[in-house]
């Protein structure tokens, strides 16, 4: 696998292999839900695994929900980026309103419900920044955008979350 050539540590290579075998189907499903095209979904999964290989040191246990969330977020992000790239000529408006995967939530935590109702890009920023603990600079690198764009994305995500929380009566 070409991905293993990017990883120097033998332990990280084994971790990557476990992640690849365990999550490749889920990543394809995630990308295909966004792109609705199997070939494009395969491309997005490939790009996601490249990004995972670059950041393998940040991943702890391969079976924990936090790792699953992180990996799915990367795949969803890469799928949205590919969708944007393919439709760049067709659309000129900012592409933050793609909702991404629909997530069923049966709990009674209103904040979690509001986060899940955000568009995919905003939801990813909130989860990466405040759940996974990434800095805005790290998010910019992960999304392949400038620091200024990441700061603005973070600001817009928080504003939209605040609006949803006010609508739900949390604030």
C-alpha positions as YAML, in Angstrom:
chain: A
units: angstrom
residues:
- id: 1
  name: UNK
  ca: [0.00, 0.00, 0.00]
- id: 2
  name: UNK
  ca: [1.28, 3.40, -0.99]
- id: 3
  name: UNK
  ca: [0.01, 4.88, 2.26]
- id: 4
  name: UNK
  ca: [2.46, 2.83, 4.33]
- id: 5
  name: UNK
  ca: [5.39, 4.43, 2.50]
- id: 6
  name: UNK
  ca: [4.32, 7.76, 3.98]
- id: 7
  name: UNK
  ca: [4.55, 6.42, 7.55]
- id: 8
  name: UNK
  ca: [7.96, 5.83, 9.09]
- id: 9
  name: UNK
  ca: [7.15, 4.14, 12.40]
- id: 10
  name: UNK
  ca: [6.33, 0.44, 12.27]
- id: 11
  name: UNK
  ca: [3.76, 0.85, 15.06]
- id: 12
  name: UNK
  ca: [2.05, 3.65, 13.12]
- id: 13
  name: UNK
  ca: [2.06, 1.47, 10.00]
- id: 14
  name: UNK
  ca: [0.29, -1.31, 11.91]
- id: 15
  name: UNK
  ca: [-2.18, 1.24, 13.32]
- id: 16
  name: UNK
  ca: [-2.86, 2.54, 9.82]
- id: 17
  name: UNK
  ca: [-3.44, -0.99, 8.50]
- id: 18
  name: UNK
  ca: [-5.99, -1.63, 11.28]
- id: 19
  name: UNK
  ca: [-7.72, 1.67, 10.51]
- id: 20
  name: UNK
  ca: [-7.75, 0.92, 6.78]
- id: 21
  name: UNK
  ca: [-9.23, -2.55, 7.20]
- id: 22
  name: UNK
  ca: [-11.74, -1.46, 9.83]
- id: 23
  name: UNK
  ca: [-13.00, 1.81, 8.30]
- id: 24
  name: UNK
  ca: [-12.60, 1.62, 4.51]
- id: 25
  name: UNK
  ca: [-16.23, 0.56, 3.98]
- id: 26
  name: UNK
  ca: [-17.55, 3.28, 6.30]
- id: 27
  name: UNK
  ca: [-15.44, 5.92, 4.55]
- id: 28
  name: UNK
  ca: [-16.70, 4.82, 1.14]
- id: 29
  name: UNK
  ca: [-20.29, 4.93, 2.42]
- id: 30
  name: UNK
  ca: [-19.70, 8.41, 3.88]
- id: 31
  name: UNK
  ca: [-18.15, 9.77, 0.68]
- id: 32
  name: UNK
  ca: [-20.78, 8.17, -1.54]
- id: 33
  name: UNK
  ca: [-23.60, 9.74, 0.53]
- id: 34
  name: UNK
  ca: [-22.15, 13.16, -0.27]
- id: 35
  name: UNK
  ca: [-21.04, 12.58, -3.86]
- id: 36
  name: UNK
  ca: [-23.62, 10.04, -5.18]
- id: 37
  name: UNK
  ca: [-20.95, 8.66, -7.52]
- id: 38
  name: UNK
  ca: [-18.90, 5.55, -6.77]
- id: 39
  name: UNK
  ca: [-15.78, 6.61, -8.70]
- id: 40
  name: UNK
  ca: [-15.72, 10.02, -7.04]
- id: 41
  name: UNK
  ca: [-16.33, 8.37, -3.67]
- id: 42
  name: UNK
  ca: [-13.32, 6.11, -4.23]
- id: 43
  name: UNK
  ca: [-11.22, 9.20, -5.03]
- id: 44
  name: UNK
  ca: [-12.43, 10.93, -1.87]
- id: 45
  name: UNK
  ca: [-11.63, 7.86, 0.23]
- id: 46
  name: UNK
  ca: [-8.15, 7.74, -1.26]
- id: 47
  name: UNK
  ca: [-7.61, 11.41, -0.38]
- id: 48
  name: UNK
  ca: [-8.98, 10.77, 3.11]
- id: 49
  name: UNK
  ca: [-6.55, 7.91, 3.69]
- id: 50
  name: UNK
  ca: [-3.67, 10.11, 2.51]
- id: 51
  name: UNK
  ca: [-4.70, 12.71, 5.09]
- id: 52
  name: UNK
  ca: [-5.06, 10.03, 7.77]
- id: 53
  name: UNK
  ca: [-1.58, 8.73, 6.95]
- id: 54
  name: UNK
  ca: [-0.20, 12.26, 7.31]
- id: 55
  name: UNK
  ca: [-1.87, 12.60, 10.73]
- id: 56
  name: UNK
  ca: [-1.52, 9.02, 12.01]
- id: 57
  name: UNK
  ca: [0.40, 10.21, 15.08]
- id: 58
  name: UNK
  ca: [-2.68, 12.11, 16.29]
- id: 59
  name: UNK
  ca: [-4.79, 8.96, 16.39]
- id: 60
  name: UNK
  ca: [-4.85, 6.91, 19.57]
- id: 61
  name: UNK
  ca: [-6.92, 3.75, 19.93]
- id: 62
  name: UNK
  ca: [-8.33, 2.61, 16.58]
- id: 63
  name: UNK
  ca: [-11.57, 1.29, 18.10]
- id: 64
  name: UNK
  ca: [-12.68, 4.35, 20.08]
- id: 65
  name: UNK
  ca: [-15.61, 6.58, 19.02]
- id: 66
  name: UNK
  ca: [-13.34, 9.62, 18.92]
- id: 67
  name: UNK
  ca: [-11.15, 7.98, 16.26]
- id: 68
  name: UNK
  ca: [-14.20, 6.93, 14.27]
- id: 69
  name: UNK
  ca: [-15.57, 10.47, 14.42]
- id: 70
  name: UNK
  ca: [-12.23, 11.93, 13.37]
- id: 71
  name: UNK
  ca: [-11.84, 9.57, 10.42]
- id: 72
  name: UNK
  ca: [-15.41, 10.05, 9.20]
- id: 73
  name: UNK
  ca: [-14.97, 13.82, 9.46]
- id: 74
  name: UNK
  ca: [-11.90, 13.64, 7.25]
- id: 75
  name: UNK
  ca: [-13.73, 11.50, 4.67]
- id: 76
  name: UNK
  ca: [-16.76, 13.76, 4.66]
- id: 77
  name: UNK
  ca: [-14.52, 16.80, 4.31]
- id: 78
  name: UNK
  ca: [-12.62, 15.28, 1.37]
- id: 79
  name: UNK
  ca: [-15.88, 14.30, -0.32]
- id: 80
  name: UNK
  ca: [-17.23, 17.83, 0.04]
- id: 81
  name: UNK
  ca: [-13.96, 19.25, -1.29]
- id: 82
  name: UNK
  ca: [-14.17, 16.96, -4.32]
- id: 83
  name: UNK
  ca: [-17.81, 17.88, -4.85]
- id: 84
  name: UNK
  ca: [-16.86, 21.56, -4.71]
- id: 85
  name: UNK
  ca: [-14.00, 21.06, -7.13]
- id: 86
  name: UNK
  ca: [-16.20, 19.24, -9.64]
- id: 87
  name: UNK
  ca: [-18.91, 21.89, -9.44]
- id: 88
  name: UNK
  ca: [-16.67, 24.95, -9.24]
- id: 89
  name: UNK
  ca: [-17.51, 26.00, -12.79]
- id: 90
  name: UNK
  ca: [-21.22, 25.53, -12.22]
- id: 91
  name: UNK
  ca: [-21.51, 27.41, -8.91]
- id: 92
  name: UNK
  ca: [-19.87, 30.53, -7.61]
- id: 93
  name: UNK
  ca: [-21.51, 30.88, -4.20]
- id: 94
  name: UNK
  ca: [-19.89, 29.77, -0.96]
- id: 95
  name: UNK
  ca: [-20.52, 26.09, -0.29]
- id: 96
  name: UNK
  ca: [-21.17, 25.90, 3.46]
- id: 97
  name: UNK
  ca: [-24.75, 24.73, 3.33]
- id: 98
  name: UNK
  ca: [-24.19, 21.15, 2.21]
- id: 99
  name: UNK
  ca: [-25.65, 19.24, 5.09]
- id: 100
  name: UNK
  ca: [-23.55, 16.10, 4.65]
- id: 101
  name: UNK
  ca: [-24.64, 12.94, 6.41]
- id: 102
  name: UNK
  ca: [-27.92, 12.88, 8.24]
- id: 103
  name: UNK
  ca: [-27.33, 11.84, 11.84]
- id: 104
  name: UNK
  ca: [-30.13, 10.40, 13.95]
- id: 105
  name: UNK
  ca: [-30.01, 11.54, 17.55]
- id: 106
  name: UNK
  ca: [-32.43, 10.17, 20.12]
- id: 107
  name: UNK
  ca: [-30.93, 11.81, 23.19]
- id: 108
  name: UNK
  ca: [-32.20, 14.79, 25.12]
- id: 109
  name: UNK
  ca: [-29.05, 16.93, 24.94]
- id: 110
  name: UNK
  ca: [-30.20, 20.06, 23.11]
- id: 111
  name: UNK
  ca: [-26.66, 21.25, 22.40]
- id: 112
  name: UNK
  ca: [-25.78, 17.97, 20.66]
- id: 113
  name: UNK
  ca: [-29.01, 18.24, 18.68]
- id: 114
  name: UNK
  ca: [-28.10, 21.77, 17.58]
- id: 115
  name: UNK
  ca: [-24.58, 20.70, 16.55]
- id: 116
  name: UNK
  ca: [-26.00, 17.86, 14.46]
- id: 117
  name: UNK
  ca: [-28.35, 20.32, 12.72]
- id: 118
  name: UNK
  ca: [-25.43, 22.43, 11.47]
- id: 119
  name: UNK
  ca: [-24.27, 22.15, 7.88]
- id: 120
  name: UNK
  ca: [-21.48, 19.61, 7.34]
- id: 121
  name: UNK
  ca: [-18.64, 22.13, 7.19]
- id: 122
  name: UNK
  ca: [-19.77, 24.02, 10.32]
- id: 123
  name: UNK
  ca: [-20.40, 20.77, 12.20]
- id: 124
  name: UNK
  ca: [-16.92, 19.53, 11.30]
- id: 125
  name: UNK
  ca: [-15.28, 22.73, 12.51]
- id: 126
  name: UNK
  ca: [-17.16, 22.69, 15.83]
- id: 127
  name: UNK
  ca: [-16.37, 19.01, 16.45]
- id: 128
  name: UNK
  ca: [-12.72, 19.27, 15.47]
- id: 129
  name: UNK
  ca: [-12.16, 22.48, 17.44]
- id: 130
  name: UNK
  ca: [-14.14, 21.87, 20.61]
- id: 131
  name: UNK
  ca: [-14.48, 18.08, 20.86]
- id: 132
  name: UNK
  ca: [-11.20, 16.88, 19.38]
- id: 133
  name: UNK
  ca: [-9.22, 19.91, 20.61]
- id: 134
  name: UNK
  ca: [-7.67, 21.03, 17.31]
- id: 135
  name: UNK
  ca: [-6.42, 24.58, 16.91]
- id: 136
  name: UNK
  ca: [-7.69, 26.75, 14.08]
- id: 137
  name: UNK
  ca: [-4.26, 26.45, 12.45]
- id: 138
  name: UNK
  ca: [-4.52, 22.63, 12.52]
- id: 139
  name: UNK
  ca: [-8.04, 22.78, 11.10]
- id: 140
  name: UNK
  ca: [-6.79, 25.02, 8.29]
- id: 141
  name: UNK
  ca: [-4.14, 22.44, 7.44]
- id: 142
  name: UNK
  ca: [-6.64, 19.57, 7.67]
- id: 143
  name: UNK
  ca: [-9.13, 21.34, 5.37]
- id: 144
  name: UNK
  ca: [-6.37, 22.64, 3.06]
- id: 145
  name: UNK
  ca: [-7.52, 26.25, 3.48]
- id: 146
  name: UNK
  ca: [-5.77, 29.41, 4.63]
- id: 147
  name: UNK
  ca: [-5.63, 30.37, 8.30]
- id: 148
  name: UNK
  ca: [-7.83, 33.40, 7.58]
- id: 149
  name: UNK
  ca: [-10.45, 31.20, 5.92]
- id: 150
  name: UNK
  ca: [-10.34, 28.77, 8.86]
- id: 151
  name: UNK
  ca: [-10.78, 31.62, 11.35]
- id: 152
  name: UNK
  ca: [-13.77, 32.90, 9.40]
- id: 153
  name: UNK
  ca: [-15.22, 29.39, 9.13]
- id: 154
  name: UNK
  ca: [-14.86, 28.95, 12.91]
- id: 155
  name: UNK
  ca: [-16.54, 32.31, 13.48]
- id: 156
  name: UNK
  ca: [-19.44, 31.47, 11.16]
- id: 157
  name: UNK
  ca: [-19.87, 28.03, 12.70]
- id: 158
  name: UNK
  ca: [-20.09, 29.47, 16.22]
- id: 159
  name: UNK
  ca: [-22.54, 32.15, 15.05]
- id: 160
  name: UNK
  ca: [-24.79, 29.56, 13.37]
- id: 161
  name: UNK
  ca: [-24.61, 27.29, 16.42]
- id: 162
  name: UNK
  ca: [-25.57, 30.23, 18.64]
- id: 163
  name: UNK
  ca: [-28.58, 30.94, 16.41]
- id: 164
  name: UNK
  ca: [-29.71, 27.30, 16.58]
- id: 165
  name: UNK
  ca: [-29.24, 27.25, 20.36]
- id: 166
  name: UNK
  ca: [-31.31, 30.42, 20.73]
- id: 167
  name: UNK
  ca: [-34.03, 28.88, 18.58]
- id: 168
  name: UNK
  ca: [-34.02, 25.77, 20.83]
- id: 169
  name: UNK
  ca: [-34.16, 27.96, 23.95]
- id: 170
  name: UNK
  ca: [-30.73, 27.00, 25.28]
- id: 171
  name: UNK
  ca: [-29.47, 30.60, 25.42]
...
